[in-house]
Amino acid sequence: MSMDYIRKTYGVPAKRGGRLIYTDSDGVKFHCTIKSATNSGHLKVLVDDRVPGYRGRMKLHPTWHVEYLPPNAKLTGLAPGKDDQ
């Protein structure tokens, strides 16, 4: 599968080098960069947030718990709500 297939099939703005936030089932948010697509139509991403014991790479479904960021989005590294103070 290709990024073009993912964009057309799922209606998402997935592109190599694109930024996204993945939220896992525990509510933990991971800031990621899209690296490629798999043959099964998933995204291969590199996680910016280094978690102890975690290698930093994941395969994600293009629509499951994923928030795509605009190309000019700045990531501050702050937890949600912290920059509101």
Summary of the structure (lengths in Angstrom):
residues: 85
radius of gyration: 13.1
end to end distance: 43.6
largest distance: 44.0
contacts: 195
relative contact order: 0.23
helix: 13%
strand: 31%
